């Protein structure tokens, strides 16, 4: 890792403004890093070096003219779910083969308006459906972390595995990501990075390929809490093109870092102590509790009784919405087309060839639970459970709790093509056990690195906050980060 690519966003921003480095120098350093490492990590599915250089030159001009934006000259990676004008946007699916949109997503436009530089599009699970980044049409992403004394390739988590791996390996200064059931927080925990899923409605979904529209939310993955705060401030906005976007001012999240936790109440939900949870996850959780207590917060036990129903309810609601959203991919207007004897045959052949196995599985589940005779038994019941889950959180917050502390994942990163998980999709779905409740309730959640397991792999803690109170999450996560320190993988790639 070069000296330039080891800079955090906050450090790079300071050096750029002081004219100690130029945006083009910083961008060239990242382009070189990607060229050297991407063949081994497979984090990027499309690089845009010429566009990056052009954007960096314009940033240098604005810096020279005293017109620098908040992210002026900062090179970022963009998850392949965000529409980028004239640049590969395929949700890492074969069915969107060759698609290059003529419009820009609101989130990425916000970043470019603030002066950020695009390095390319990042790998992900196909249509964001997966917990390991193994369902991508472009192959799995390799986690930059390895267990001590082992050369085994590990997953980076999913679906934002490319984003997390690129940030951890210093192949971008920060990255956009999305979270439908944990797809920001789980890969962040697996790679020793910081990831925040904002409140539903905080970031516009316009121009972001849809998986489950009532659950999807964009957010950043970054190297530390400060960088995540800087990125979210730029990504978040009100957007008339997205009716679920909320018309609230976006705070200066960075300003709250370092504030005292005295007087705060941190809730510890008993229901997150699940059967078979490794002792080191429990130990990490206790350590996090102690850090927050030492910082002046009051620790209180709380109950979220409907947590045990969250995962099954999620895997009804999310596939149901996916089956509806993915019906638009038919080979008629854009993407892959496999010719058939008539239009129905063309539909069937295109979808059979274009969608991967996991996407097909979820479409079939979703179609089933929405079908006549099963809609009330499954979909309506899952929505009722969702309401109860949301109510559990409301009662906890109404009782004076400011934030909730839980583990981020039930384990550290596991191996690519793990036989136990490959043979049983439900075991793979269990990776989301600590994260899906946050999406079901529409609340903000942040994953912050908190330690290493016995194998030397990163583990994360999760903080859950009140709706649109990301400031409290950043303030509290910063305390954990200061106590735990930062974690960087030993370079092998």
Number of C-alpha atoms within 10 A of each C-alpha: 12 11 8 18 23 17 16 20 26 16 12 25 21 13 15 20 18 11 13 9 16 21 30 22 15 22 28 19 19 26 23 14 18 24 12 13 18 19 11 13 21 21 36 26 23 16 20 15 19 12 15 25 22 13 25 27 19 18 27 23 15 16 21 13 9 10 13 19 18 17 23 27 34 30 32 29 29 26 31 33 30 29 29 24 14 12 21 24 27 26 30 26 24 21 26 21 17 14 18 17 18 10 13 18 19 25 26 21 19 17 25 20 14 19 25 26 29 29 30 27 31 31 36 40 32 30 25 32 27 27 26 32 31 27 25 26 21 19 17 24 36 27 32 29 27 25 19 12 8 8 10 13 19 23 29 38 34 35 34 37 38 34 37 45 34 33 26 28 28 24 30 33 30 28 30 29 31 30 30 28 34 34 35 33 37 39 35 37 32 33 33 32 31 33 36 33 34 30 24 27 27 28 28 25 25 20 20 24 21 23 25 23 16 17 22 25 28 29 27 29 35 31 31 24 31 22 20 26 26 20 26 28 19 23 23 25 21 19 19 12 12 15 13 18 19 19 13 12 10 17 16 13 22 19 14 18 19 13 13 14 19 13 10 20 22 27 24 21 18 14 15 20 16 13 6 7 13 12 9 17 23 17 11 20 22 13 17 25 21 14 18 23 17 14 17 14 20 18 18 13 13 20 16 21 15 18 22 15 15 24 20 17 22 24 19 23 25 25 25 25 21 23 24 17 16 18 10 11 19 23 21 14 9 16 19 21 21 18 14 13 7 8 13 11 13 18 18 16 17 23 22 14 13 24 21 18 12 18 23 15 15 20 22 16 19 22 20 19 21 23 13 10 10 13 16 14 12 18 23 17 15 21 17 11 20 23 14 20 22 20 15 19 25 16 14 20 19 11 11 13 23 22 21 24 24 27 26 31 27 23 20 29 25 20 17 20 15 12 9 10 16 13 11 10 13 12 12 16 16 17 23 24 21 25 30 25 28 27 26 26 22 23 22 23 32 33 34 30 29 28 25 17 15 11 12 15 22 26 30 32 25 28 24 28 27 23 17 19 19 26 19 22 27 28 22 28 27 20 22 23 20 13 17 17 12 16 20 15 17 11 10 10 12
